[in-house]
Amino acid sequence: MKPILQLYRGYANEQELIVMGHVFKRTYDYDFQKKNFKNATSIINQFRIKTIKNYDVYLKCGNLEIHSKTLDDGYFKFCIPIEKEFDFGWMEYEVSLKYKGGTITSKDSFIRPHKGNLGIISDIDDTFLISHTKNIFKKIYILLFRNVNDRKVFKDVVPHYQALSSAGRNNKEEQNAFFYISSSEWNLYRFITKFTKLHQLPRAVILLKDIKRGVTDFFMSGRGNHDHKFDKIKHVLEFYPHLKYVLLGDDSQHDPVLYERICKIFPLTVKAVYIRQTGKREKKETRVILKNLEDLNISVCYFKDSSQAIMHSRALGIIK
């Protein structure tokens, strides 16, 4: 059976390029226009994939072809020292597979952030995508029976994110580095990229949880241990130590606790923390955490509507 190559957006600094992807034995197309039960079938099929371990993959980097192999779950990740300096912004990369005397090639992009002082890290579910994470049955129902065109963002979240993306920049080509780091699995990558593009949210590097390979895993999607988010956020801050960061999340799961841990480790690196209130009332434990961050001279905003977050960002001088 012909292998299938899926690439994800990568990222680079002055010394290193990181790109990643999966090699599949079997995937199912996701028709984003399907309705009701057809959409449900498409979503569930994203968790019925089969991966190929130990498969040869080749990254084209300049004049070099760099060889590696997939891990046990079909995932591969190239961490390559950079010998010559890349330009800034988004650039293309290429990975290929060998199959029956031929070559299967796929291209995607990676970012090297423009010189500046701002990086933005955002959660996805209930931070900008309305997901009802607190109610697992409602969350699953919406994921199954609402296609990508029917899913909604919170009011005013798009102008806020667009303003953060262009903050301090001189032209539209220069954008601040954006990362969407979520407890959703790689299975939902195509849905997330389609949704963010549809709503004109900033193009971002997307870092997700290990891929699932069974239908029963679907019902636990986005749940369980969230330490992978902490590890990925910590990695980004270490990878771009010269940037100041804005962290955006919500109070439906563990974002406040994770962000507090990050801020305690990087007290000079995080500029502001935004937490969306997802219930009718503020959570006392979230308010305590945010007060703790204020004691570290980190600006915080606990908001119900994104218009409040926009006013806070303007007052702080992050956006105009």
Secondary structure, 3 states (H helix, E strand, C coil): CCCEEEEEEEEECCCEEEEEEEEEEECCCCCCCCCHHHHHHHHHHCCCCEECCCCEEEEEECCEEEEEECCCCCEEEEEEECCCCCCCEEEEEEEEEEECCEEEEEEEEEEECCCCCEEEEECCECCCECCCCCCHHHHHHHHHHCCCCCCCECCCHHHHHHHHHHCCCCCCCCCCEEEEEEEEEHHHHHHHHHHHHHCCCCCCEEEEECCCCCHHHHCCCCCCCCHHHHHHHHHHHHHCCCCEEEEEEECCCCHHHHHHHHHHHCCCCEEEEEEECCCCCCCHHHHHHHHHHHCCCCEEEEECCHHHHHHHHHHHCCCC
